[in-house]
Amino acid sequence: MLADKILEMLKDEITSIEYQRYIKDLKFDEKSSKSNYIVFLAKNPLIANWVKTKYSKKIAKLYELKTGIKPEVEMRVKNATKTSKPKIEKGIKKPKSSTKLNPSYTFENFVVGSSNQFAYTASLSVAEKPGKLYNPLFIYGGVGLGKTHLLQAIGNYNLQREKSVIYITIEQFMNDFTYHLRNQTMDRFREKYRKCDLLLIDDVQFLSRKEQTQEEFFHTFNELHNNSKQIVLTSDKHPKKIAGLEERLKSRFEWGLIADIQPPELETKIAIIKKKCELDGIYLDNETINYLATNLDDNIREIEGIIIKLNAYASLMNQKITLEFAKSVLKEQKKEQEKNITIDDIIKVVSNELNIKPSEIKSRSRSRKIVNARRIVIYLARNLTPNSMPSLAQYFGMKDHTSVSHAMKRINEILQKDENFKVQIEEFINKIKHSM
């Protein structure tokens, strides 16, 4: 059969692992296929979406080489039955999410590349069949790589299908938990989080060392999972590497599917810039796009922010966005970033997290707790601000820069030995950056 020959030909163009995992078990649907429209059946939606995204163009090209006709390639799931769209009865209000979703975060607006393709395909599969395929779905990766976009895309997709969706950060979850606990209204809290169709939680790594919240979340997770309600979580690291997280929670986070997002390669960064320009009606020539892609960091949020800033500056100055104009704005941006975080910003976050007064950190107190907090502030200030060791010594009223050097050395020693302390420092950095 021609279809089998085409798949054999594809075997020579991809790795053996890819072929065995995704292509080998595809079945040609002869009844549904035509000369210009061919249908294959896959085991499950994840494989169907993955093959459609990554290999459909190759399959179509191989068909064209054999028949002279370039067909549309469709992937379906074996034994899947079409369901009619549910009718909305009059007088019944559409369920709403308890937190606002960004309507621009959709699957259509997400730029897919090799760095995020698996996470995208997994998210789309879960969105299409919540609670049935991969539960939970755990997406992890660095800051600004698209985790929140995929999380909210799942939410937006299901809001359109009349599902009740809760999207929330883990910090909001913890604050909500604390509020209801203090007011003795935990029945309301549980009713809210355990009766939704989809629970989408961002930045779950901040559950670390929050024992009481972990206990409540554990039971919420079990209740939702037992009732086939979809849970999707994001984190900056794999669940196994989240220090201060109970083993039973780590185990549950690995029950479903874990998908990582890597920093975008150059081609994907270029595609992201082009997509952002297209959505916002901004014109950039290819030279400027390539310059931005090669000179900006991998953080997609920052890339989009720079494009918005370029457009705003150009509009205010009534000027076209040229390569030279982009270079000047980018240069100014780097200067602003260096000056953005101050020592006072760092003290504010650290004192709040450690329950110490800001004035105590600035004092000469030798209390062990305060000395430790002061060392942390010095370490963070040295890494996040342009302040030199002498200027830090002057700020804290120290004799000279050797005291600062000693504090830095002590923090680095603890970081090498204590994984929990390392996580705590990472949390401080995240909170400081997000508070700007």
C-alpha positions in Angstrom: 0.0 0.0 0.0 1.2 3.5 -0.9 0.6 4.8 2.6 2.9 2.2 4.2 5.6 2.9 1.6 5.4 6.7 2.5 5.9 5.9 6.2 8.8 3.7 5.3 10.3 6.6 3.3 9.8 8.9 6.3 11.8 6.5 8.4 15.0 7.6 6.4 14.3 11.3 7.2 13.9 11.0 11.0 15.7 9.3 13.9 14.9 5.7 14.7 13.6 6.8 18.2 11.1 9.2 16.6 10.0 6.6 14.1 9.5 3.9 16.8 7.7 6.3 19.2 5.4 8.2 16.8 5.3 6.8 13.3 5.5 3.0 13.6 2.0 2.4 14.9 0.1 4.9 12.6 -2.7 3.3 10.6 -3.9 4.5 7.2 -7.6 5.3 7.2 -8.5 4.3 3.7 -12.3 5.0 4.0 -11.8 8.6 5.0 -8.9 9.4 2.6 -9.0 10.8 -0.9 -6.3 11.6 -3.5 -5.9 15.1 -2.0 -6.8 14.3 1.6 -5.2 11.5 3.6 -6.0 10.4 7.1 -3.9 8.4 9.6 -5.0 7.0 12.9 -2.9 7.4 16.0 -3.1 5.7 19.4 -3.9 8.8 21.4 -4.3 12.6 20.9 -0.7 13.4 22.1 0.8 11.3 19.2 -1.8 12.6 16.8 -1.1 16.3 17.6 2.7 15.7 17.6 2.7 13.9 14.2 0.4 16.6 12.8 2.7 19.4 14.0 6.1 17.9 13.3 5.7 15.4 10.4 2.6 16.3 8.3 4.5 18.5 5.9 7.1 15.8 5.3 4.4 13.2 4.7 2.6 15.5 2.3 5.9 16.2 0.4 6.6 12.4 0.1 3.1 11.8 -1.3 3.6 14.6 -3.8 6.9 13.0 -5.0 5.0 9.7 -5.5 1.7 10.9 -6.9 2.2 14.4 -8.2 -0.5 15.6 -5.8 0.3 17.4 -2.5 -2.5 16.3 -0.1 -3.7 17.7 3.2 -2.6 15.4 6.0 -5.0 14.7 8.8 -4.3 12.8 12.1 -7.1 11.2 14.1 -7.3 9.0 17.1 -8.2 5.4 16.8 -11.8 4.6 17.9 -12.4 8.2 18.6 -16.1 9.2 18.2 -17.3 12.6 17.2 -19.4 14.3 19.8 -21.9 17.0 19.1 -21.4 20.4 20.7 -23.3 20.5 24.0 -26.4 22.6 23.9 -26.6 25.6 26.3 -30.0 25.7 28.0 -31.7 29.0 28.3 -31.4 30.6 31.7 -28.2 28.7 32.6 -25.2 31.0 32.8 -21.9 30.1 31.4 -19.4 29.0 34.1 -16.7 31.6 34.7 -13.1 31.3 35.9 -12.4 32.5 39.4 -9.4 34.5 38.1 -8.9 36.4 34.9 -7.3 34.7 32.0 -5.4 36.8 29.4 -7.5 36.3 26.2 -4.4 36.7 24.0 -2.9 33.6 25.5 -4.2 31.0 23.0 -2.7 28.1 21.2 -3.0 30.0 17.9 -0.8 32.8 19.3 1.8 30.4 20.7 4.9 30.2 18.5 6.0 26.5 18.3 9.6 25.5 17.9 11.8 22.5 18.7 12.4 24.0 22.2 8.7 23.9 23.2 7.0 21.6 20.8 6.4 18.7 23.2 5.0 21.0 25.9 2.7 22.6 23.3 1.5 19.3 22.0 0.9 17.9 25.5 -1.0 21.1 26.5 -3.2 21.0 23.4 -4.0 17.3 24.0 -5.0 18.0 27.6 -7.1 21.0 26.6 -9.0 18.8 24.2 -9.6 16.0 26.6 -9.3 17.4 30.2 -9.1 14.8 33.0 -8.8 11.9 30.5 -5.2 11.8 29.2 -2.4 13.2 31.3 -3.4 14.2 34.8 -1.7 16.1 36.1 0.2 17.9 33.3 3.4 19.4 34.8 5.2 22.0 32.6 8.6 23.2 33.8 11.2 25.6 32.4 13.0 28.9 33.0 11.4 32.3 33.5 9.6 33.8 30.5 9.7 30.8 28.2 6.0 30.4 27.7 4.7 28.2 30.6 2.1 30.7 31.6 1.0 31.1 28.0 0.3 27.4 27.6 -1.3 27.2 31.0 -3.8 30.0 30.2 -4.3 28.7 26.6 -5.6 25.5 28.2 -7.9 27.6 30.3 -9.1 29.8 27.5 -9.8 26.8 25.3 -12.0 25.2 27.9 -13.8 28.4 28.9 -15.1 28.3 25.3 -16.4 24.8 25.9 -18.4 25.9 29.0 -16.0 24.4 31.5 -15.4 25.9 34.9 -11.7 27.0 35.1 -9.6 28.2 37.9 -6.3 29.8 36.9 -4.2 31.0 39.9 -0.6 31.4 41.0 0.5 29.3 44.0 1.0 32.5 45.9 -2.6 33.5 45.4 -3.6 30.0 46.4 -1.6 30.3 49.6 -3.0 33.8 50.4 -6.6 32.5 49.8 -5.9 29.5 52.0 -4.5 31.7 54.8 -7.5 34.1 54.6 -10.1 31.3 54.8 -8.2 29.6 57.6 -8.1 32.7 59.7 -11.8 33.4 59.1 -12.8 29.8 59.8 -14.4 29.5 56.3 -12.4 26.5 55.0 -15.7 25.0 53.7 -15.9 27.8 51.2 -12.3 27.4 50.2 -12.7 23.7 49.5 -15.9 24.2 47.6 -14.2 26.7 45.4 -11.1 24.7 44.5 -12.5 21.1 44.5 -15.6 21.7 42.4 -13.9 23.2 39.2 -13.4 21.2 36.0 -9.8 22.5 35.6 -7.4 23.7 38.2 -4.4 25.6 36.6 -1.7 26.6 39.0 1.4 28.7 38.1 4.8 28.7 39.9 4.1 25.7 42.1 7.8 25.7 43.2 6.8 28.3 45.8 5.0 25.6 47.7 8.4 24.8 49.0 8.5 24.5 52.9 4.9 25.7 53.2 3.9 22.7 55.2 0.3 23.6 56.1 -0.5 24.7 52.5 1.1 21.6 51.2 -1.2 19.5 53.4 -4.3 21.3 52.1 -3.1 21.2 48.5 -2.5 17.4 48.8 -6.1 16.8 49.7 -7.3 19.2 47.0 -5.2 17.4 44.4 -6.6 14.0 45.5 -10.2 15.2 45.4 -9.8 16.6 41.9 -7.8 13.7 40.5 -10.3 11.1 42.0 -13.1 12.9 40.2 -11.2 13.1 36.8 -10.8 16.8 37.0 -7.8 18.2 35.1 -4.8 19.6 37.0 -2.1 21.5 35.3 0.9 22.9 37.1 3.9 25.0 36.1 7.3 25.3 37.8 10.8 26.6 37.1 12.2 23.1 37.8 11.4 19.4 37.6 9.3 18.2 40.6 12.1 16.0 41.9 14.3 19.1 42.2 11.9 21.2 44.2 13.5 21.2 47.6 11.2 21.5 50.6 8.4 19.7 48.9 6.8 16.7 50.5 7.6 13.4 48.7 4.0 12.5 48.4 3.3 15.7 46.4 6.4 15.1 44.2 5.1 11.6 43.6 1.6 12.9 42.6 3.1 15.6 40.3 4.8 12.7 38.4 1.6 10.7 38.0 0.7 12.2 34.6 3.0 13.8 32.1 6.0 16.0 32.7 6.9 18.4 29.8 9.8 20.8 29.8 10.3 24.0 27.8 13.9 24.9 26.8 15.2 28.4 25.9 14.2 29.2 22.3 16.7 28.6 19.5 17.4 31.5 17.1 14.7 30.5 14.5 12.0 30.4 17.2 13.1 33.8 18.6 12.8 35.3 15.1 9.3 33.7 14.7 8.2 35.0 18.1 9.3 38.6 17.2 7.4 38.3 13.8 4.3 36.9 15.5 4.3 39.7 18.1 4.7 42.3 15.4 1.9 40.7 13.4 -0.5 40.7 16.4 0.3 44.3 17.4 0.5 45.8 13.9 4.2 46.7 14.2 6.5 46.8 11.2 10.1 45.7 11.6 12.4 44.9 8.7 14.3 41.6 8.6 17.6 43.2 9.6 16.1 44.7 12.7 14.3 41.4 13.6 17.5 39.4 13.2 19.4 42.0 15.4 16.9 41.8 18.2 16.8 37.9 18.0 20.6 37.7 18.3 21.0 40.4 21.0 18.1 39.8 23.3 18.0 37.2 26.1 15.9 34.1 25.8 13.1 35.5 28.0 10.1 35.8 25.7 8.4 38.2 28.0 11.3 40.6 27.8 11.5 40.2 24.0 7.8 41.2 23.7 8.4 44.1 26.1 11.2 45.4 24.0 9.1 45.3 20.9 6.3 47.3 22.6 8.9 49.8 23.9 10.4 50.2 20.4 7.0 50.9 19.0 6.1 53.4 21.8 9.3 55.3 21.4 8.9 55.4 17.6 5.4 56.7 17.9 6.3 59.4 20.4 9.2 60.5 18.3 7.3 60.2 15.0 10.1 58.0 13.7 10.4 54.7 11.8 11.9 51.7 13.6 15.2 51.3 11.9 18.2 49.1 12.9 20.1 52.1 14.4 17.0 53.2 16.3 16.6 49.6 17.7 20.3 49.6 18.7 19.9 52.9 20.6 16.8 51.7 22.5 18.4 48.4 23.4 21.5 50.1 24.7 19.3 52.3 26.9 17.3 49.3 28.1 20.4 47.6 29.4 21.4 50.7 31.3 18.0 50.9 32.9 18.1 47.2 33.9 21.4 47.7 35.6 20.0 50.6 37.6 16.6 49.2 38.2 17.1 47.2 41.4 18.3 49.0 44.5 19.5 47.8 47.9 16.4 49.1 49.5 14.3 47.0 47.1 16.3 43.9 48.2 16.0 44.8 51.9 12.2 45.2 51.6 11.7 41.7 50.1 14.2 39.9 52.4 12.9 41.6 55.6 9.3 40.8 54.7 10.1 37.1 53.9 12.2 36.6 57.1 9.9 38.7 59.3 12.6 41.2 60.3 12.3 45.0 60.3 14.2 46.7 57.4 15.9 48.9 60.0 17.3 45.9 61.8 19.1 44.7 58.7 20.7 48.1 58.3 21.6 48.2 62.1 24.8 46.8 63.6 22.9 44.1 65.6 25.0 40.9 66.0 21.9 38.7 66.5 22.4 35.5 64.5 19.1 35.9 62.6 19.8 39.5 61.6 23.4 38.8 60.7 22.2 36.1 58.4 19.6 38.4 56.8 22.3 41.1 56.3 24.6 38.6 54.6 21.7 37.5 52.2 21.0 41.2 51.3 24.7 41.8 50.6 24.9 38.7 48.5 21.9 39.7 46.5 22.9 43.3 46.2 26.3 42.3 44.8 24.6 40.0 42.2 21.6 42.1 41.3 22.9 45.7 41.5 26.0 47.5 40.2 27.1 48.3 43.7 30.8 47.5 44.5 32.0 45.9 47.7 33.3 49.3 49.1 29.9 50.9 48.4 28.1 48.1 50.1 30.4 48.4 53.1 29.7 52.1 53.3 25.9 51.5 53.0 26.0 49.0 56.0 28.4 51.1 58.0 31.2 48.4 57.9 34.8 49.0 58.4 35.9 48.2 54.8 35.1 45.9 51.9 36.7 42.8 53.6 33.5 42.5 55.7 31.4 42.4 52.5 33.8 39.8 51.1 33.5 37.7 54.2 29.7 37.8 54.0 29.8 36.8 50.3 32.1 33.9 51.1 29.9 32.7 53.9 26.7 32.7 51.7 28.5 30.9 48.9 29.6 28.2 51.3 26.0 27.6 52.5 24.7 27.6 48.9 27.1 24.7 48.1 26.0 22.6 51.0 22.3 23.4 51.6 19.8 22.8 48.8 16.9 24.4 50.8 18.9 27.6 51.3 19.6 27.6 47.5 15.9 27.4 46.8 15.3 30.2 49.3 17.8 32.5 47.6 16.1 31.7 44.2 12.8 32.7 45.7 14.2 36.0 46.9 15.6 36.7 43.4 12.2 35.9 41.8 10.3 38.1 44.3 12.7 41.0 43.9 12.5 40.9 40.1 8.7 40.6 40.1 8.3 43.4 42.6 9.9 45.9 40.2 
